[in-house]
């Protein structure tokens, strides 16, 4: 006898809304949903399990009398206009939960190995001049202009910046997907990054589905949140007005770290042609979009002029990226996975596993793999033994 179960229609609708399904997706992946919503038919337990798996909803929650409240578990600084964004997607929530779990593991690891507290966490507040804090950040990261001259591009600057932020005690995770699931792409329109602040294991996550240019800016923006000592979920917009004082301060710090205002006053030749933007981008090893932002900050462009030119330049940058992606053969898992995980975090997990403190099964989960051979290949890539 086939056992069918009754689920509150609101729970079914909550699951598909949470997963971001369109009506077309519902028709393809849950064709019986309308019948379940009207109670003219009921799913079997197996069908409900498949539905829960497809929508990434915990099966047990579908048996509740009403949809659960799932707030973002960290302060949400994102806005749409001047309104806080109400509903987080399941992809965003799962990403935050995963990073929190990894951070908790690393906190224990840091305690067990006597790692020092990260002194600059919470060392600033929004009343500190952004220029002064930016100078501190550049000094600690060894990211002043003469040191950046060794980088060949802002893409290389991104990779070096990751290494330098991790060298001062902050875990950096960059990914454009949820975990290792290539079918669950993160949406940069929903969020660009977040910071999970802790005195021993501060963590920055950057949405890798965004452009490399935006990733650099977001990374430093989230680092500014670490300096403030406040966890935050951000969209770190460069071409929008910002009402939140902490977000505005973090944007100001990030911009000053990347392109010091005094320097741009001296370097700028007085035009915003593509060639001039690219020349300045090479000088600072950042993107042309960040250059435009600083030209506005230096009062070379009005707000309206900046927004108009930003949109044009963004389209040009995105088009160029699409062409490069279309001609590439795809990413290398063993190159990208350490970046998704944080190379520092991955090394710690591997070392702890070899020392016998962490079980291999737990290590596989933390590193996002299921096979021992994949684990061994990551060891070879990361260089930990």
N, C-alpha and C positions, 0 to 999 in steps of 0.2 A: 504494500500500500504506500503510495506517494504522499508524504506529509507536506502540506502547504502552510505557509506562515503569513500572518497578517502584519503589515508594517504601516504605521501611520503615514498617510500621504505627504504630510509636511516633512517627514524624515527623508522620503525618497526625493522630493524636490530639493531639500537642503543638500543632499549628496551630489546631485547633478549641478546645482548652482555653485557649490563649493569647488567642484572639479572644473568649472568653467565651460561646461558642455553647451554647445549650440543645439538648436532643434534638429539640425542635420546629424550631429553627432549622436544625439539620443536615438534618432531613427535607425542609425547604423549599429549602435552598440547596445541599446536596450529597447528593442522594438516593442516589447510588451509593457513598457512603462505606463502608457496611457491607461491600459486595463488595470494595472496595479493601483494607479492613482484613484481610479473610480471604484475600486474594489469589485469590479466585474470579474476579475481573475486575481489569483494570489500566487506569488512566486513559491517555488520549492526552496528548501534550504540551500540546495546546491546553486540554484539560480541566484539566490540572494547573496551567497558567497562570491559568485562571479561578478555580480553587480558591485559589491563592496570593493573587490579587488580592482575592478575597472575604474571606479571613481576615487580610489585611494582613501576610502572611508573605513574606519575600524568597524568590523562587523557588529560588535556589541552595541555601538552607538545607534544602529538602525533599529534596535529594540526599545529605545527610550520612548517615553510618551510624547516628547516634543524635541525639536532640534536643540542641540547644546549651544551654549554661547562660547565661541572660540576667539577670544581677543588675541591680538598680537602680544606675545609674552614679554616684549620689551617696549620702552617708550617709542611711540610712532610719530615721527617728525614729518611724514609725507603729507602733502596737501594737494588738493585738486582745486585750483584757484586759491581760496582761503579756507576751504573746507577739508577737514580730516577725512581720509579715505576710509570708508566704513568696513568693508568686508575683505579680509585677506584671503588669497587663494590657498588651496591645499598645497601647491608647490612652494609658496613662500613659507607657510607654516612648517612643512616638513624640512625645509632647508634650515630654518632657525632651530628647530628641535634637534636636528642632526648636529649642527655646530655646537649647541649647548651640551649635547652628550659628549662630543669630542673635547670640549673645553673642560668638562667635569673630570674626564679621564686624565687630561693633562695637569689639572690642578693636583690630583693625587700623585701623579708622576713627579711634579715639581716638589711637592712636600717630601716624598720618599727619598728624593735625590738631593735635598737641601738646596734647591735653586733659590737664588735671591729674589726678593720682591722687585718689581719693576718700578723704579723710583719716580719716574715722571708721570705715572698714572694719577690723575686728579691733581696735578701740580698747577693747573691754570684755572681761571674762571672767565666768564664772558666779558668781564670788565677789564681784563688785561688787554693791552694793545695787541692786535693781531700781528703787527710787524715784529714785535719783540718775541712773541711765541714762535713765529715763523723762523726767526733767526736761530732760536734754540733748536727747532726741529731740523733745519738744514745742517746745523753744526753736528748734531748727534748722528745724523744719517750720512754725513760727509757728502752732501748733495748740493754744494755750492756750484756756481757756474764753471769755475776752472776744473773741478772734478768731473762735471758732466761732459766736458769737452771730449773726454775719451770715449763717449758713447757714439755709436754710428747712426742711431736713429732713436725716435721716441719709443719704438717697440723694444729696442734694447734697453732703453731707460726704464721701461716698465719692469723688465726682468731683473735689472739691477736694483731697482727700487724695492721690489719684493724681498730680495736677499738682504738689503740693508735694514729694512724695517724688522725683519725676523732677527737680524743680528743684535738688535737692541731689546729683544724680548717680547715682541708682538707676533702672534701667529697670524699668517696671511693666507686666506683661502679664496681662490678665484675659480668660479665655475659658471658655466652657462646652462647647466642641467641640474636636476635633482639627483643627488648621489651619483651613481654611475648609469642612470637610466637615460639613454639618449633620446627616448620618446617623450621625455618630460622637460622641455626647454623652458628656462626661466624667461620672464617677460621684463625687459628693462623699463617698459612703460609703467610697470607696477612698482618696482623698486630698483635702486642702483647698488645699494650696499647696506651693511649694518655693522655696528660695533658691539661686541659683548665685553664689557669692561670688568676686569678683575685685577687685583694687585699682583697676582703671580702668573696668571695666564690670560692676559688681554688678547682678544681675537678680533680680527677684521675679516669680513666677508665682502667680496666684490662680485657683482653680477657680470660674469664673463660673456654673457650674450650681448653686452653693450660694446660699443666701439672701443678700441684700445685707448683712444684719446680720453674718452669718458672714464675708463677704468683707472687711468693715472690720477685724474682729478678726484674720483670717488675714493681711491685708496688714501690719499692725503687728507681728504675731508674726514674720513672715518678715523684716521690717526689723530686728527684734532679732537674728535670726541673722546678718544682715549686720554688725551692731555687734560680734557675737562673732567674725566672720571665718570662719564655718564654713558651708559648703553643707549643705543638709538638705532632706529630703522629710518633710512634716509632715501630721498630721491636726488639729493645733491644737484639741483638744477643750475645750469650756468646761464640760461637765457630766460629766466623767470624771476619776477620779484619775489622776495621771501619775507614772510611776516614773523616766523619763529626766530627769536633772538639767538638761540644756540646754533641753529642751522645757518643763519646769516654769518655768525662769528666763525664757524667752521669753514664756510665757503671763503671768507676773507683770509683766513690762515692758509688754506690750501692754495689759493691764488698767489699769495705772497711767497709761499715756499717755492712754488714752481717758477714764477716770473716776478721777481722783486720789482716793485713799482719804480724805485729810483733808477733801476737798470733800464726798464722799458722806456723811460723818458729819454735816456741817453742813446738808446739803440734805434728808436723808431725814426724812419726816414720821411714820414709824413704822407704816406699813401697806404691804401688797403687793397692793393692788387694782390693777385694770387702769388706772384713771385715774391712780393715783400712779406706776405704772411708766411710763406714757406721758408724764407730766409730767417725770419725771427724764430720760427719753429725749430729750425736746425740749430740756431744759436742756443736756445734754452732746452733743447731735446724734449719738447712737448708737442702737442698738436696745434694746428692752426686755430682750432676752436678756443683753446686756452689763451692763445695770443690775442684773439679778438676780445675775449673777456677782459684782459688786462689793458687793452687799448681803450676800452670803455671806462675801466676803473681810473685810468690816467687822464680821463676827460678829453681824449682825442676823438671819441665818438659819443654822440648823444645816445640815450636809451633807445629811442626809436631807430636810429641808424644802426646801432649794435644789433638789435633784434632782427632787423631786415637782413643785414649782412650775415648774421649767424645762420639763419635759415638757408641762405644760398650756399654758404660754405659747408653746412652740415650735409646737404644733399650731394655736394661734390665729393665730400669725404666718404659718405656711405656708398655712393656709386662706385668709387674706386675700390672700396673694400669688397663689394659684391663681385667685381671683376676678378679680384685676386682670389677670392674664395672659390669662384667658379672654375678657375684654372688650376686650383690646388688639388692634391689627391687625398685630402682629409688629414686629420690629426693623428699623431702617434699616441696611443693609450699610455705607454710607459713614460712619455714625455709630459703629457697633460695631467695625468693622475696626481703626481706629486704637487703640481700647482693647485689642483682642486683641493687637495688635502692639507696643504702647508707642508713644505719640505721638512721644516723643523719638527712638526707633529709626527710626520711619517717616520722620520729617523728615530724619534723617541719610542714610538710603538714597536718598531723593529728591534731596537736595542733591548727594550723591556721584555719582549718575547724571547729573544735569545738568552736573556738572563733568567728566564723562567718565572718572572713575575706576572706576565700576561699570557693567558692561554692562547694557543694558535687560533682557536675558534673565535675568540674575542678580537684577536688581531685582524682576522679576515673581515669581521664586521666593521671594525674601526677604519680599515683601509679600503672598504668598498669592494672587496673581492670574495670569491667563493672557492677558488682553487689554490692549492699549495704551489703549483707551478707559477701562477700569476704573482703570488706573494714573493717567490724567489726571484722572479724577473724584476719586481719592484725593488727588491733589495739591491740587485745589480745596478739598476738605474740610479737609485738614490745614493748608492755608495756606502751604505751602512752594513756592517757585518759584526 
